[in-house]
Structure formats: C-alpha cells, structure tokens
Amino acid sequence: MGDSEARRRSRIDAWLPAVLLTLAGVGWWWSSVSASGMRGDGMSMDTQSTMLFAAFLVAWVAMMAAMMMPAVLPVVRLYARAAAAGNAAPVGMFVAGYLAVWSAAGIPAFLTWSRLNGSVAHTYPWAGRFAGAVAVAAGLYQLTPLKAVCLRHCRSPMSFFLRHGKHLDRPAGAFAAGGRHGMLCLGCCWMLMVLLIAFGTMQLAWMLVFAILILLEKVAPFGDRVTSVTAAMLGLLGVVLVVHPAFVIHLV
C-alpha cells in the first residue's frame, strides 16, 4: 500500500465515524423531540392525516439513523475507502439507498402505529396481548435461518460487496447496493421494529435497548449469544404480556 493510499484511508477512518455518529446523534435528538408529540393521545386519521404521516416519517427516519448508523459503520467505511480511491460513486449515494429502504418501511409502520397508539395508551387488553404475541414472534424470529443469513451478510462487509457490489462506480449502482444492504439490515431487525410499534409509541428507552442489541449482534464476537439471549427475553416478555396485558402500560 502506497503512502498516499494510507493517508487517504487514515482520513476516511478519522472523519467517517464522526459523520455517522453525528447523524445518529441528530437522530436521537429528533426522536426525543418527536416522541413527546407521538405518545398517548392517539392522533386521529382526519384532515391532518397527511401532516401526521409526514411528521411520523421524519421521526421514523431519524429513529432509524439513531439506531442503525453505529452498526452499519463498518460497511460504510469500506465503501468510503473504495469511493476515495475512485472505484465507487460518492458515499452519500450508498447511504441514501440504505435510508430509502428504511423510509419505505415507515409506511406500514405508520399505518400500524396509528391504529395502536391510542389503544395501548388506554390499556385495552387486546392491545397488550397483541404486543405480547409480537414479542413472542420477535423472539422466535431471532432463531430463524432468514435472520441468520441476513446477520451473516451484515457482519461481513467484504462478503457483502463481493456479492452485491456491481456497478458501484455509477450513482445508480451505489444507490442500489445501499438499498440491498438496507434490505439485509431490515431482515435482521424488522421484528424488533414491529415490537416498537406494537408498544404504540417510539419509546426512547426501548430504542436505546434495541440499538445496543443490534450493534452487539452485528459487531461483537459474541453476537450469536446475544441473539439467543434476546430470543429468550423476548419470549418471556411476550408470555407476561399475553397473561397480564395491562403490563404493557409499564413499557411505554
């Protein structure tokens, strides 16, 4: 490796984590601002539904940035090195493709949240049992082959680019690659996101818990153990909620 290449990689390793962590920090701040306005009252789907949807989608993308950016740092860093060497389109195209997938996932999330938010706040038994069923399903999903395949790709950035890194020198190819990585990330984490929605609110404490779990699953050497322990804890939580549905009010 030449001196210029080493310096380029050093610069990337210096600024890229700061940028992504700043983006995550902005996401946490905006999620905190949004959470107080999206909790408890059960906003109605009326003439303000378009504005409500827009506000939710902005908060949803901010939440995804807050929770996911630290975990996707390795793959974005590897892509940024290729971009700096002139072998790939600007890193912003890759990140935009990633966020586009999570933005699209916000549409069904909004439809579900708008139905559940008020029900959980009023402690309707069916809402608590629904959250319990989702928790059990999320625990079971942790142990599925699909989860394992998606997680394996997310853990190995080089393997991902060898399989999905075609035409990265073109903006459209970079955007598509970011979208594919977003799909794999969604495959790892979508049931945890459904569980957040099942609680009827984007609760910051649960966001933090899930963000730590996602990060450990993807980057820690004991990630498989984290996945198994999470499965057991979610299953236990689900059973508690099915038996005592009113307990859900203590989780939001």
C-alpha contacts under 8 A as a table, 3 or more apart, distances in Angstrom:
res1	aa1	res2	aa2	distance
1	M	5	E	6.34
1	M	6	A	6.65
2	G	5	E	5.26
2	G	6	A	6.24
3	D	6	A	5.05
3	D	7	R	6.15
4	S	7	R	5.10
4	S	8	R	6.13
5	E	8	R	5.04
5	E	9	R	6.22
5	E	85	A	7.75
6	A	9	R	5.20
6	A	10	S	6.10
7	R	10	S	4.95
7	R	11	R	6.23
8	R	11	R	5.21
8	R	12	I	6.33
8	R	81	R	7.80
8	R	84	A	7.11
9	R	12	I	5.04
9	R	13	D	6.07
9	R	81	R	6.22
10	S	13	D	5.12
10	S	14	A	6.16
11	R	14	A	5.03
11	R	15	W	6.25
12	I	15	W	5.47
12	I	16	L	5.57
12	I	77	R	7.27
12	I	80	A	7.01
12	I	81	R	6.76
13	D	16	L	5.87
13	D	17	P	6.79
13	D	77	R	7.12
14	A	17	P	6.68
14	A	18	A	7.20
15	W	18	A	5.24
15	W	19	V	6.22
16	L	19	V	5.11
16	L	20	L	6.21
16	L	77	R	6.73
17	P	20	L	5.24
17	P	21	L	5.87
17	P	73	L	6.83
17	P	77	R	7.96
18	A	21	L	5.24
18	A	22	T	5.92
19	V	22	T	5.09
19	V	23	L	6.20
20	L	23	L	4.96
20	L	24	A	6.17
20	L	69	M	6.03
20	L	70	P	7.05
20	L	73	L	7.23
21	L	24	A	4.82
21	L	25	G	6.01
21	L	69	M	6.87
21	L	70	P	6.47
22	T	25	G	4.86
22	T	26	V	6.19
23	L	26	V	5.14
23	L	27	G	6.19
23	L	65	A	6.59
23	L	66	A	7.19
23	L	69	M	7.60
24	A	27	G	4.88
24	A	28	W	6.26
24	A	62	A	7.84
24	A	65	A	5.14
24	A	66	A	3.95
24	A	67	M	7.03
24	A	68	M	7.83
24	A	69	M	5.96
24	A	70	P	7.34
25	G	28	W	5.08
25	G	29	W	6.24
25	G	66	A	6.28
26	V	29	W	5.05
26	V	30	W	6.08
26	V	62	A	7.42
26	V	66	A	7.33
27	G	30	W	5.18
27	G	31	S	5.94
27	G	61	V	7.83
27	G	62	A	4.17
27	G	63	M	5.64
27	G	64	M	7.53
27	G	65	A	5.52
27	G	66	A	4.52
28	W	31	S	5.05
28	W	32	S	6.12
28	W	62	A	7.02
28	W	63	M	6.63
28	W	66	A	5.18
29	W	32	S	5.14
29	W	33	V	6.38
30	W	33	V	5.00
30	W	34	S	6.02
30	W	59	A	6.74
30	W	62	A	6.35
30	W	63	M	7.91
31	S	34	S	5.01
31	S	35	A	5.80
31	S	59	A	5.77
31	S	60	W	7.91
31	S	62	A	6.19
31	S	63	M	5.76
31	S	202	M	7.80
31	S	204	L	7.42
32	S	35	A	5.28
32	S	36	S	7.02
32	S	204	L	6.80
33	V	36	S	6.21
33	V	37	G	7.41
34	S	37	G	5.38
34	S	38	M	6.28
34	S	59	A	6.14
35	A	38	M	5.07
35	A	39	R	6.15
35	A	201	T	7.34
35	A	202	M	6.02
35	A	203	Q	6.68
35	A	204	L	7.50
36	S	39	R	5.74
38	M	41	D	7.49
38	M	42	G	7.79
38	M	43	M	7.89
38	M	201	T	6.67
38	M	202	M	7.63
39	R	42	G	7.26
39	R	117	N	7.03
39	R	121	A	7.93
39	R	200	G	7.67
39	R	201	T	5.67
39	R	202	M	7.79
40	G	117	N	6.48
40	G	118	G	6.03
40	G	120	V	7.88
40	G	121	A	5.03
40	G	201	T	7.84
41	D	117	N	7.45
41	D	118	G	5.88
41	D	121	A	7.29
42	G	114	S	6.95
42	G	115	R	7.97
42	G	116	L	7.85
42	G	117	N	5.10
42	G	118	G	3.85
42	G	119	S	7.59
42	G	121	A	7.71
43	M	114	S	7.10
43	M	117	N	7.97
43	M	118	G	7.51
44	S	49	S	7.50
44	S	114	S	7.67
45	M	48	Q	6.96
45	M	49	S	5.03
45	M	114	S	7.71
46	D	49	S	5.32
47	T	50	T	7.42
48	Q	51	M	5.40
48	Q	52	L	6.13
49	S	52	L	4.90
49	S	53	F	5.98
50	T	53	F	5.10
50	T	54	A	6.22
51	M	54	A	5.10
51	M	55	A	6.15
52	L	55	A	5.13
52	L	56	F	6.10
53	F	56	F	5.06
53	F	57	L	6.05
53	F	110	F	6.92
54	A	57	L	5.14
54	A	58	V	6.25
55	A	58	V	5.30
55	A	59	A	6.25
56	F	59	A	5.05
56	F	60	W	5.91
56	F	110	F	6.80
57	L	60	W	4.85
57	L	61	V	6.14
57	L	103	S	7.00
57	L	106	G	6.01
57	L	107	I	7.56
57	L	110	F	7.55
58	V	61	V	5.31
58	V	62	A	6.18
59	A	62	A	5.01
59	A	63	M	6.04
60	W	63	M	4.98
60	W	64	M	6.23
60	W	103	S	7.41
60	W	106	G	6.28
61	V	64	M	5.01
61	V	65	A	6.17
61	V	99	L	7.32
61	V	102	W	6.91
61	V	103	S	5.96
61	V	106	G	7.68
62	A	65	A	5.07
62	A	66	A	6.12
63	M	66	A	5.04
63	M	67	M	6.14
63	M	207	M	7.83
64	M	67	M	5.19
64	M	68	M	5.62
64	M	69	M	7.71
64	M	102	W	7.08
65	A	68	M	5.45
65	A	69	M	5.40
65	A	99	L	7.99
66	A	69	M	6.30
66	A	70	P	7.98
66	A	211	A	7.96
67	M	70	P	7.21
67	M	71	A	7.90
67	M	207	M	6.92
67	M	208	L	7.33
67	M	210	F	7.59
67	M	211	A	4.69
68	M	71	A	5.37
68	M	72	V	6.28
68	M	211	A	6.86
68	M	214	I	7.69
68	M	215	L	7.81
69	M	72	V	5.22
69	M	73	L	6.18
70	P	73	L	5.38
70	P	215	L	6.94
71	A	74	P	7.38
71	A	214	I	6.95
71	A	215	L	4.84
71	A	218	K	6.58
71	A	219	V	7.15
72	V	75	V	5.69
72	V	76	V	6.30
72	V	154	C	7.90
73	L	76	V	5.16
73	L	77	R	5.87
74	P	77	R	5.15
74	P	78	L	6.29
74	P	157	P	6.74
75	V	78	L	5.18
75	V	79	Y	6.24
75	V	154	C	7.95
75	V	156	S	7.95
75	V	157	P	4.82
75	V	158	M	7.80
76	V	79	Y	5.02
76	V	80	A	5.99
76	V	91	V	7.45
76	V	94	F	7.87
76	V	95	V	7.56
77	R	80	A	5.00
77	R	81	R	6.33
78	L	81	R	5.28
78	L	82	A	6.64
78	L	157	P	7.16
78	L	158	M	7.75
79	Y	82	A	5.18
79	Y	83	A	6.25
79	Y	88	A	7.52
79	Y	91	V	6.75
80	A	83	A	4.90
80	A	84	A	6.04
80	A	90	P	7.55
80	A	91	V	5.50
81	R	84	A	5.08
81	R	85	A	6.29
82	A	85	A	5.14
82	A	86	G	6.46
82	A	87	N	5.20
82	A	88	A	5.59
83	A	86	G	5.12
83	A	87	N	5.42
83	A	88	A	4.27
83	A	89	A	5.71
83	A	90	P	5.77
83	A	91	V	6.48
84	A	87	N	7.45
84	A	88	A	7.75
85	A	88	A	7.74
86	G	89	A	7.58
86	G	169	D	7.82
87	N	168	L	7.27
87	N	169	D	5.72
88	A	91	V	7.94
88	A	167	H	7.98
88	A	168	L	4.77
88	A	169	D	3.92
88	A	170	R	6.99
88	A	174	A	7.23
89	A	93	M	6.96
89	A	168	L	6.06
89	A	169	D	4.77
89	A	170	R	5.67
89	A	171	P	5.43
89	A	174	A	6.18
90	P	93	M	5.89
90	P	94	F	7.47
90	P	171	P	7.53
91	V	94	F	5.29
91	V	95	V	6.42
91	V	174	A	7.96
92	G	95	V	5.11
92	G	96	A	5.92
93	M	96	A	5.01
93	M	97	G	6.29
93	M	171	P	6.16
93	M	172	A	7.90
93	M	174	A	5.76
93	M	175	F	5.04
93	M	178	G	7.50
94	F	97	G	5.29
94	F	98	Y	6.46
94	F	174	A	4.97
94	F	175	F	4.81
94	F	176	A	7.52
94	F	177	A	6.50
94	F	178	G	4.35
94	F	179	G	7.58
95	V	98	Y	5.03
95	V	99	L	6.24
95	V	175	F	7.49
95	V	178	G	5.89
96	A	99	L	5.14
96	A	100	A	6.00
96	A	175	F	6.47
96	A	178	G	6.98
96	A	179	G	8.00
97	G	100	A	5.05
97	G	101	V	6.65
97	G	174	A	7.58
97	G	175	F	4.38
97	G	176	A	6.08
97	G	177	A	7.12
97	G	178	G	4.38
97	G	179	G	4.34
97	G	180	R	7.97
97	G	182	G	7.38
98	Y	101	V	5.63
98	Y	102	W	6.90
98	Y	175	F	7.60
98	Y	178	G	4.45
98	Y	179	G	4.57
98	Y	180	R	7.40
98	Y	181	H	6.41
98	Y	182	G	4.48
98	Y	183	M	7.87
99	L	102	W	5.14
99	L	103	S	6.00
99	L	179	G	7.58
99	L	182	G	7.09
100	A	103	S	4.95
100	A	104	A	6.23
100	A	179	G	6.85
101	V	104	A	5.21
101	V	105	A	6.37
101	V	179	G	5.82
101	V	182	G	5.76
101	V	183	M	6.60
102	W	105	A	4.92
102	W	106	G	6.45
102	W	182	G	6.93
102	W	186	L	7.44
103	S	106	G	5.12
103	S	107	I	7.43
104	A	107	I	5.78
105	A	108	P	6.16
105	A	109	A	6.47
106	G	109	A	4.79
106	G	110	F	5.93
107	I	110	F	5.25
107	I	111	L	6.54
108	P	111	L	5.07
108	P	112	T	6.21
109	A	112	T	5.25
109	A	113	W	5.98
109	A	194	V	7.40
109	A	197	I	6.78
110	F	113	W	5.01
110	F	114	S	5.94
111	L	114	S	5.39
111	L	115	R	6.67
112	T	115	R	5.39
112	T	116	L	6.34
112	T	197	I	6.97
112	T	198	A	7.84
113	W	116	L	5.12
113	W	117	N	5.62
113	W	197	I	5.50
113	W	198	A	7.19
113	W	200	G	5.76
113	W	201	T	7.18
114	S	117	N	5.77
114	S	118	G	7.80
115	R	118	G	7.12
115	R	119	S	7.36
116	L	119	S	5.12
116	L	120	V	6.07
116	L	127	A	7.01
116	L	197	I	7.75
116	L	198	A	6.75
116	L	199	F	7.71
116	L	200	G	5.14
117	N	120	V	5.63
117	N	121	A	6.39
117	N	199	F	7.63
117	N	200	G	4.04
117	N	201	T	6.17
118	G	121	A	5.02
118	G	122	H	6.22
118	G	200	G	7.35
119	S	122	H	5.24
119	S	123	T	6.23
119	S	124	Y	5.63
119	S	127	A	6.08
119	S	200	G	7.72
120	V	123	T	4.88
120	V	124	Y	6.21
120	V	127	A	5.66
120	V	128	G	6.85
120	V	199	F	6.76
120	V	200	G	5.81
120	V	248	V	7.29
120	V	249	I	6.82
121	A	124	Y	7.96
121	A	200	G	7.59
121	A	249	I	6.87
123	T	127	A	7.02
123	T	128	G	7.01
123	T	245	P	7.83
123	T	246	A	5.76
123	T	248	V	7.36
123	T	249	I	6.33
124	Y	127	A	5.45
124	Y	128	G	6.78
124	Y	246	A	7.49
125	P	128	G	5.27
125	P	129	R	6.28
125	P	245	P	5.32
125	P	246	A	6.31
126	W	129	R	5.08
126	W	130	F	5.94
126	W	245	P	7.36
127	A	130	F	5.00
127	A	131	A	6.20
127	A	198	A	7.89
127	A	245	P	7.40
128	G	131	A	5.10
128	G	132	G	6.20
128	G	241	L	5.92
128	G	242	V	6.86
128	G	244	H	7.78
128	G	245	P	4.10
128	G	246	A	6.10
128	G	247	F	7.26
128	G	248	V	5.41
129	R	132	G	4.84
129	R	133	A	6.14
129	R	241	L	5.72
129	R	242	V	4.48
129	R	243	V	7.65
129	R	244	H	7.92
129	R	245	P	5.23
130	F	133	A	5.07
130	F	134	V	6.22
130	F	198	A	7.22
130	F	242	V	7.65
131	A	134	V	5.06
131	A	135	A	6.15
131	A	195	L	6.83
131	A	198	A	5.07
131	A	199	F	6.20
131	A	238	G	7.18
131	A	241	L	7.01
131	A	242	V	8.00
131	A	248	V	7.59
132	G	135	A	5.01
132	G	136	V	6.29
132	G	237	L	6.87
132	G	238	G	3.82
132	G	239	V	6.26
132	G	240	V	7.19
132	G	241	L	4.61
132	G	242	V	5.12
132	G	245	P	7.57
133	A	136	V	5.15
133	A	137	A	6.16
133	A	238	G	5.88
133	A	239	V	7.84
133	A	242	V	6.90
134	V	137	A	4.96
134	V	138	A	5.96
134	V	191	M	7.88
134	V	194	V	7.40
134	V	195	L	6.02
134	V	198	A	7.13
134	V	238	G	7.14
135	A	138	A	4.98
135	A	139	G	6.17
135	A	195	L	6.22
135	A	234	L	5.33
135	A	235	G	6.19
135	A	237	L	6.61
135	A	238	G	4.66
136	V	139	G	5.08
136	V	140	L	6.28
136	V	234	L	6.02
136	V	235	G	4.48
136	V	236	L	7.60
136	V	237	L	7.55
136	V	238	G	4.85
136	V	239	V	7.12
137	A	140	L	5.09
137	A	141	Y	6.06
137	A	191	M	7.73
137	A	235	G	7.73
138	A	141	Y	5.03
138	A	142	Q	6.41
138	A	191	M	5.12
138	A	192	L	6.41
138	A	195	L	7.34
138	A	231	A	7.25
138	A	234	L	6.76
138	A	235	G	7.76
139	G	142	Q	5.32
139	G	143	L	7.35
139	G	230	T	6.83
139	G	231	A	3.88
139	G	232	A	6.40
139	G	233	M	7.43
139	G	234	L	4.93
139	G	235	G	5.19
140	L	143	L	5.58
140	L	144	T	6.94
140	L	231	A	6.30
140	L	235	G	7.43
141	Y	144	T	5.17
141	Y	147	K	6.77
141	Y	191	M	7.32
141	Y	231	A	7.77
142	Q	147	K	6.16
142	Q	148	A	7.97
142	Q	227	T	6.16
142	Q	228	S	7.01
142	Q	230	T	7.54
142	Q	231	A	5.54
143	L	147	K	6.93
143	L	148	A	7.43
143	L	227	T	7.64
143	L	228	S	7.03
143	L	231	A	7.06
144	T	147	K	5.41
144	T	148	A	6.51
145	P	148	A	4.94
145	P	149	V	6.12
146	L	149	V	5.17
146	L	150	C	6.23
146	L	187	G	7.39
147	K	150	C	5.30
147	K	151	L	6.01
147	K	187	G	6.34
147	K	188	C	5.27
148	A	151	L	5.12
148	A	152	R	6.04
148	A	188	C	7.83
149	V	152	R	5.15
149	V	153	H	6.51
150	C	153	H	5.36
150	C	154	C	6.32
150	C	184	L	5.05
150	C	185	C	6.81
150	C	187	G	5.85
150	C	188	C	5.61
151	L	154	C	5.00
151	L	155	R	6.10
151	L	184	L	7.47
151	L	185	C	7.50
151	L	188	C	5.76
151	L	217	E	7.82
151	L	218	K	6.76
152	R	155	R	5.19
152	R	156	S	6.52
153	H	156	S	5.37
153	H	157	P	6.98
153	H	159	S	6.71
153	H	160	F	5.69
153	H	184	L	7.26
154	C	157	P	6.41
154	C	160	F	7.33
154	C	181	H	7.56
154	C	184	L	6.89
154	C	185	C	6.70
154	C	218	K	6.55
155	R	218	K	5.24
155	R	219	V	6.47
156	S	159	S	5.31
156	S	160	F	6.33
157	P	160	F	5.02
157	P	161	F	6.36
158	M	161	F	5.26
158	M	162	L	6.17
159	S	162	L	5.12
159	S	163	R	6.29
160	F	163	R	5.30
160	F	164	H	5.78
160	F	165	G	7.23
160	F	181	H	7.86
161	F	164	H	4.99
161	F	165	G	4.24
161	F	166	K	7.92
162	L	165	G	5.73
164	H	177	A	6.27
164	H	180	R	7.54
165	G	168	L	6.05
165	G	177	A	6.29
166	K	173	G	6.65
166	K	177	A	7.79
167	H	170	R	5.69
167	H	173	G	4.90
167	H	174	A	7.08
168	L	171	P	7.05
168	L	172	A	7.91
168	L	173	G	4.92
168	L	174	A	4.65
168	L	177	A	7.47
169	D	173	G	7.00
169	D	174	A	6.99
170	R	173	G	5.15
170	R	174	A	6.21
171	P	174	A	5.07
171	P	175	F	6.05
172	A	175	F	5.05
172	A	176	A	6.07
173	G	176	A	5.03
173	G	177	A	6.10
174	A	177	A	5.09
174	A	178	G	6.20
175	F	178	G	5.12
175	F	179	G	6.18
176	A	179	G	4.91
176	A	180	R	6.18
177	A	180	R	5.04
177	A	181	H	6.25
178	G	181	H	5.13
178	G	182	G	6.08
179	G	182	G	4.84
179	G	183	M	6.19
180	R	183	M	4.99
180	R	184	L	6.37
181	H	184	L	5.06
181	H	185	C	6.12
182	G	185	C	4.97
182	G	186	L	5.95
183	M	186	L	4.90
183	M	187	G	6.04
184	L	187	G	4.88
184	L	188	C	6.40
185	C	188	C	5.09
185	C	189	C	6.33
186	L	189	C	5.19
186	L	190	W	5.13
187	G	190	W	5.86
189	C	192	L	5.43
189	C	193	M	6.55
189	C	214	I	7.38
190	W	193	M	5.06
190	W	194	V	6.23
191	M	194	V	4.87
191	M	195	L	6.16
192	L	195	L	5.01
192	L	196	L	6.41
192	L	210	F	7.18
193	M	196	L	5.06
193	M	197	I	6.43
194	V	197	I	5.07
194	V	198	A	6.05
195	L	198	A	4.82
195	L	199	F	6.37
196	L	199	F	5.36
196	L	200	G	7.06
196	L	201	T	6.71
196	L	202	M	6.20
196	L	203	Q	7.38
196	L	206	W	7.26
196	L	207	M	7.73
197	I	200	G	5.12
197	I	201	T	5.97
197	I	202	M	6.82
198	A	201	T	7.71
199	F	202	M	7.94
199	F	248	V	7.12
199	F	251	L	7.25
199	F	252	V	6.41
200	G	252	V	7.60
201	T	252	V	6.80
202	M	206	W	7.92
202	M	207	M	7.25
203	Q	206	W	5.58
203	Q	207	M	6.23
203	Q	252	V	6.12
204	L	207	M	4.85
204	L	208	L	6.16
205	A	208	L	5.20
205	A	209	V	6.33
206	W	209	V	4.96
206	W	210	F	6.05
207	M	210	F	5.27
207	M	211	A	5.93
208	L	211	A	5.03
208	L	212	I	6.23
209	V	212	I	5.36
209	V	213	L	6.33
210	F	213	L	4.95
210	F	214	I	6.01
211	A	214	I	5.14
211	A	215	L	6.13
212	I	215	L	5.11
212	I	216	L	6.13
213	L	216	L	5.18
213	L	217	E	6.04
213	L	226	V	7.17
213	L	230	T	7.92
214	I	217	E	5.16
214	I	218	K	6.30
215	L	218	K	5.36
215	L	219	V	6.06
215	L	220	A	7.56
216	L	219	V	5.44
216	L	220	A	4.86
216	L	222	F	7.74
216	L	223	G	5.66
216	L	226	V	7.01
217	E	220	A	6.18
217	E	222	F	7.58
217	E	223	G	4.03
217	E	224	D	6.58
217	E	226	V	6.06
217	E	227	T	6.31
218	K	223	G	6.30
219	V	223	G	6.92
220	A	223	G	5.10
221	P	224	D	7.99
222	F	225	R	5.44
222	F	226	V	6.55
223	G	226	V	5.00
223	G	227	T	6.31
224	D	227	T	5.07
224	D	228	S	6.41
225	R	228	S	5.14
225	R	229	V	6.15
226	V	229	V	5.18
226	V	230	T	5.98
227	T	230	T	5.17
227	T	231	A	6.23
228	S	231	A	5.06
228	S	232	A	6.46
229	V	232	A	5.18
229	V	233	M	6.23
230	T	233	M	5.10
230	T	234	L	6.02
231	A	234	L	5.30
231	A	235	G	6.15
232	A	235	G	5.14
232	A	236	L	6.25
233	M	236	L	5.14
233	M	237	L	6.15
234	L	237	L	5.01
234	L	238	G	6.03
235	G	238	G	5.07
235	G	239	V	6.32
236	L	239	V	5.24
236	L	240	V	6.36
237	L	240	V	5.18
237	L	241	L	6.30
238	G	241	L	5.16
238	G	242	V	6.20
239	V	242	V	5.14
239	V	243	V	6.21
240	V	243	V	5.29
240	V	244	H	5.78
240	V	245	P	7.55
240	V	247	F	7.81
241	L	244	H	4.97
241	L	245	P	4.58
241	L	246	A	7.41
241	L	247	F	6.19
241	L	248	V	6.53
242	V	245	P	5.51
244	H	247	F	5.80
245	P	248	V	5.98
246	A	249	I	6.09
247	F	250	H	5.64
247	F	251	L	7.32
248	V	251	L	5.24
248	V	252	V	7.01
249	I	252	V	5.68
